[in-house]
Amino acid sequence: MMKQTIRVIMVEDHPDYREGIRFALETVGDIELLHTFGTAERALRCVQEPRANTAADVILLDLNLPGMSGLEAIPWFKQYAPKTHVIVLSQSDAEADVLEAICAGAAGYLLKNASLSEITDGIRTVMSGGATLDVNIAQYILTALQTKPRPTSDSITLTEREMQVLELLGEGLQKKEISERLQISTATVATHVRHIYEKLGVQNAPAAISKAFQSGILPKKS
């Protein structure tokens, strides 16, 4: 039997990169690039009214888009096309972006410097029920989100100040920046961070944010 062609939509506002991916995918026999869009809004209009011959299996989605951002668009794509897999293809390697995208429903997160083989392998992986994440930035996310959390928010109690520090860690701020934002010393911030790690049973900031989202301490954005 012939393998079914994987149908892809790309949402990317940079024409050169968009056309580069289009040209590259033309050489791949089992993947067809159906449409490219420069904004999330236009792509959403397309997926809301899919025809039988144009419904996409995978959406390659940039995060930094004019108008609605990619992060804002993911829940809408999941609502309008629940069977379509979203793979973020972004320049951002910020931990908060990776976490938010995965929590919003993205099946994968790749950086724009990924090779064609990495992109096509990622597409095939999500189509087979897996998840594709850039190994250099996101292995901790994959581990955290695929592992059932042991504690719940009921069993973890953070002080108000610890919650403030945790939220700022989630925004990607460093200890010095947190101390300036909260007007407390860097040493005090370090103490709060250590207590947060101890209470959550983690070793670093990315794991703390993942654990906090998973256990309900921090709400998932939608």
Secondary structure, DSSP 8 states (H G I E B T S, - for coil): -----EEEEEE-S-HHHHHHHHHHHTT-TTEEEEEEESSHHHHHHHHHS--TTT--SEEEE-SS-SSS-HHHHHHHHHHH-TTSEEEEEES---HHHHHHHHHHT-SEEEETT--HHHHHHHHHHHHTT--EE-HHHHHHHHHHHHS--SS-GGG----HHHHHHHHHHHTT--HHHHHHHHT--HHHHHHHHHHHHHHHT-SSHHHHHHHHHHHTSS----
